[in-house]
């Protein structure tokens, strides 16, 4: 299941993001979206977890969690 993670602190690294989600199960891919002009985080990411149950547990636990003053928003990514 592919997840959209929004409202990340701009200082969050891909390694920190990966660790957050690996606490709930296997992570297939983790991609922090970067600004191509300044190389800094845009504050959102995509995380793909192969097991739907693990992904749902991550959503329940991490959605609304406060990190460095930011309240995370985690949901299933809309794939078109």
N, C-alpha and C positions, 0 to 999 in steps of 0.2 A: 504494500500500500504506500502510495506517495503522499507525503505530508507537506503542508505549507506552514512555515514557522515565521510569524511576523512580529514586529516590534522588538527585535533583538537589540541589545545595546550595541552601538557601532564598534565597540572595543572587543566584542566576542570573536574568538578565533574559531576556525573550522574544527580544531582539535577539541575545544571546549564544547562545541555543539555536538560533536560525535560522542563525547563522553556522557553528555546529558541524555542522549537517546539510547546509547548502549546499556545504560542502567536498566532499560526495559526490554532488551532483547537484541537480536542481531540487526545490524544496520547494513543494508546493501550498498547505499550510496548517501553521501552527505555533500551538499553543495551550497556554500555561502555565496550569495550574489554580491559581486563587487562592482564598484563604479569604475568604468573603464578610463575615466579621465584622471582620477586622483588615487586609484588603487585601494580605496577604503570601502568598508562594508556599507551596503545600502540598507542594512537593518532587517533583511529577511533572507530566508534560506529554504531549500527543499531537502527533505530527508526521505529516503526510501527504505522501508522495512519489509522483508519478505513474508513475515508472519502477521496476518491481520490482527490476531489477538494481542500481539506485542505492540503493534501500532496503536490500537485502541487504548491500551493501557498507558502508553506514552501521551496520547491526547488527553486522557482523563487527568493524569498527574501533572503534566506540564502546562496545559492551557490555563491561563490565569496566574501562573507562578510569577512572582516578582524577582527580577534579576537586575541588580544595579539600578534600581528605581524604575525599570521598565516592566510592564505587565505583558508577558508573552501571550500571543494568540497562536494556537496550534489547531489545525483542522486538516481534514482530508483535502488534498489538492484537487481542484477541478481540472480534469484532463479532457481536452477537446480534440 
